[in-house]
């Protein structure tokens, strides 16, 4: 597993919404698109944007955002299908066992502290070779561990 990184918490609900809406509007700067922002945006979409189905819509949203900040989505960089779908499932599972009355930022910060909020969490189910393969970046691949 990779080294542990302390999560950078969100100060309030507005900070989470800024990330979620900024992603949708391609209004974030590249430096704002951190691991924490990925998870915050996913949780925000699941909680506050029922018009968006992350499993279906997030791939295009992330690809569009990457391109808006000069990034490339190809077999070696940019959008990663398997990692995205693994984390969408993780965030859904986390929300299923979380008090729905908690403020948005509290939910996100709890997720960032949870096992499935860790940067290396997918490596509990995937070998690095499989997770970081071209096939996993371009499409869904089943876990191999």
PAVEX-476394 format. One record per residue (C-alpha): x, y negated, z negated. Coordinates in nm, 3 decimals, decimal comma, padded with zeros to 5 digits. Layout:
% PAVEX-476394
roke px:X&py:Y&pz:Z;
...
This chain:
% PAVEX-476394
roke px:00,000&py:00,000&pz:00,000;
roke px:00,109&py:-00,359&pz:00,049;
roke px:00,208&py:-00,595&pz:-00,229;
roke px:-00,068&py:-00,742&pz:-00,444;
roke px:-00,182&py:-01,098&pz:-00,371;
roke px:-00,378&py:-01,294&pz:-00,627;
roke px:-00,702&py:-01,409&pz:-00,462;
roke px:-00,761&py:-01,779&pz:-00,413;
roke px:-01,105&py:-01,838&pz:-00,568;
roke px:-01,373&py:-02,069&pz:-00,435;
roke px:-01,458&py:-02,368&pz:-00,654;
roke px:-01,829&py:-02,384&pz:-00,573;
roke px:-02,105&py:-02,274&pz:-00,339;
roke px:-02,040&py:-02,567&pz:-00,105;
roke px:-01,684&py:-02,442&pz:-00,046;
roke px:-01,818&py:-02,101&pz:00,057;
roke px:-02,082&py:-02,255&pz:00,284;
roke px:-01,816&py:-02,478&pz:00,444;
roke px:-01,624&py:-02,166&pz:00,543;
roke px:-01,930&py:-01,976&pz:00,669;
roke px:-02,074&py:-02,263&pz:00,868;
roke px:-01,728&py:-02,377&pz:00,979;
roke px:-01,665&py:-02,034&pz:01,125;
roke px:-01,995&py:-02,038&pz:01,312;
roke px:-01,932&py:-02,389&pz:01,445;
roke px:-01,561&py:-02,327&pz:01,518;
roke px:-01,495&py:-02,623&pz:01,289;
roke px:-01,225&py:-02,470&pz:01,068;
roke px:-00,854&py:-02,516&pz:01,116;
roke px:-00,655&py:-02,197&pz:01,164;
roke px:-00,500&py:-02,231&pz:00,816;
roke px:-00,848&py:-02,212&pz:00,659;
roke px:-00,907&py:-01,867&pz:00,810;
roke px:-00,750&py:-01,667&pz:00,526;
roke px:-00,832&py:-01,322&pz:00,393;
roke px:-01,049&py:-01,490&pz:00,130;
roke px:-01,228&py:-01,690&pz:00,399;
roke px:-01,300&py:-01,375&pz:00,601;
roke px:-01,472&py:-01,216&pz:00,302;
roke px:-01,647&py:-01,537&pz:00,196;
roke px:-01,785&py:-01,587&pz:00,547;
roke px:-01,912&py:-01,229&pz:00,562;
roke px:-02,080&py:-01,252&pz:00,221;
roke px:-02,228&py:-01,592&pz:00,311;
roke px:-02,373&py:-01,454&pz:00,633;
roke px:-02,524&py:-01,154&pz:00,454;
roke px:-02,674&py:-01,363&pz:00,175;
roke px:-02,779&py:-01,686&pz:00,343;
roke px:-02,805&py:-01,623&pz:00,717;
roke px:-03,062&py:-01,349&pz:00,782;
roke px:-03,069&py:-01,465&pz:01,144;
roke px:-02,719&py:-01,320&pz:01,188;
roke px:-02,643&py:-00,947&pz:01,176;
roke px:-02,270&py:-00,931&pz:01,093;
roke px:-02,217&py:-00,582&pz:01,237;
roke px:-02,349&py:-00,704&pz:01,570;
roke px:-02,271&py:-01,077&pz:01,572;
roke px:-01,945&py:-01,119&pz:01,381;
roke px:-01,721&py:-00,978&pz:01,656;
roke px:-01,821&py:-01,252&pz:01,900;
roke px:-01,816&py:-01,519&pz:01,628;
roke px:-01,462&py:-01,430&pz:01,522;
roke px:-01,336&py:-01,400&pz:01,880;
roke px:-01,483&py:-01,740&pz:01,965;
roke px:-01,328&py:-01,895&pz:01,654;
roke px:-00,986&py:-01,741&pz:01,727;
roke px:-00,991&py:-01,885&pz:02,077;
roke px:-01,104&py:-02,227&pz:01,946;
roke px:-00,783&py:-02,255&pz:01,743;
roke px:-00,558&py:-02,136&pz:02,025;
roke px:-00,555&py:-01,768&pz:01,935;
roke px:-00,575&py:-01,470&pz:02,165;
roke px:-00,796&py:-01,164&pz:02,126;
roke px:-00,626&py:-00,870&pz:02,291;
roke px:-00,495&py:-00,525&pz:02,207;
roke px:-00,217&py:-00,665&pz:01,987;
roke px:-00,360&py:-00,972&pz:01,813;
roke px:-00,672&py:-01,160&pz:01,716;
roke px:-01,003&py:-00,989&pz:01,646;
roke px:-00,981&py:-00,639&pz:01,494;
roke px:-01,301&py:-00,433&pz:01,527;
roke px:-01,231&py:-00,158&pz:01,275;
roke px:-01,110&py:-00,389&pz:00,999;
roke px:-01,410&py:-00,618&pz:01,052;
roke px:-01,662&py:-00,336&pz:01,038;
roke px:-01,494&py:-00,177&pz:00,733;
roke px:-01,517&py:-00,505&pz:00,543;
roke px:-01,878&py:-00,568&pz:00,649;
roke px:-01,966&py:-00,227&pz:00,502;
roke px:-01,763&py:-00,311&pz:00,190;
roke px:-01,934&py:-00,646&pz:00,138;
roke px:-02,277&py:-00,486&pz:00,186;
roke px:-02,189&py:-00,224&pz:-00,076;
roke px:-02,058&py:-00,487&pz:-00,315;
roke px:-02,376&py:-00,694&pz:-00,280;
roke px:-02,592&py:-00,388&pz:-00,346;
roke px:-02,445&py:-00,362&pz:-00,694;
roke px:-02,419&py:-00,735&pz:-00,768;
roke px:-02,673&py:-00,951&pz:-00,948;
roke px:-02,854&py:-01,137&pz:-00,667;
roke px:-02,919&py:-01,436&pz:-00,895;
roke px:-02,548&py:-01,519&pz:-00,926;
roke px:-02,438&py:-01,836&pz:-00,747;
roke px:-02,275&py:-01,782&pz:-00,408;
roke px:-01,923&py:-01,876&pz:-00,521;
roke px:-01,946&py:-01,642&pz:-00,820;
roke px:-02,041&py:-01,356&pz:-00,589;
roke px:-01,752&py:-01,432&pz:-00,355;
roke px:-01,501&py:-01,468&pz:-00,638;
roke px:-01,617&py:-01,139&pz:-00,791;
roke px:-01,578&py:-00,973&pz:-00,450;
roke px:-01,224&py:-01,111&pz:-00,420;
roke px:-01,139&py:-00,953&pz:-00,756;
roke px:-01,307&py:-00,620&pz:-00,673;
roke px:-01,125&py:-00,322&pz:-00,519;
roke px:-01,291&py:-00,370&pz:-00,182;
roke px:-01,186&py:-00,735&pz:-00,176;
roke px:-00,817&py:-00,648&pz:-00,172;
roke px:-00,616&py:-00,707&pz:00,143;
roke px:-00,497&py:-00,347&pz:00,159;
roke px:-00,830&py:-00,184&pz:00,072;
roke px:-00,883&py:-00,029&pz:00,420;
roke px:-00,550&py:00,153&pz:00,381;
roke px:-00,716&py:00,374&pz:00,121;
roke px:-00,911&py:00,529&pz:00,409;
roke px:-00,680&py:00,478&pz:00,707;
roke px:-00,317&py:00,548&pz:00,772;
roke px:-00,133&py:00,235&pz:00,886;
roke px:-00,071&py:00,401&pz:01,224;
roke px:-00,443&py:00,455&pz:01,281;
roke px:-00,569&py:00,126&pz:01,135;
roke px:-00,320&py:-00,088&pz:01,324;
roke px:-00,352&py:00,100&pz:01,651;
roke px:-00,473&py:-00,054&pz:01,973;
roke px:-00,780&py:00,171&pz:01,960;
roke px:-00,876&py:00,046&pz:01,611;
roke px:-00,833&py:-00,316&pz:01,713;
roke px:-01,044&py:-00,281&pz:02,025;
roke px:-01,315&py:-00,050&pz:01,890;
roke px:-01,439&py:00,138&pz:01,586;
roke px:-01,228&py:00,433&pz:01,475;
roke px:-01,318&py:00,673&pz:01,196;
roke px:-01,096&py:00,690&pz:00,884;
roke px:-00,823&py:00,951&pz:00,886;
roke px:-00,752&py:00,975&pz:00,512;
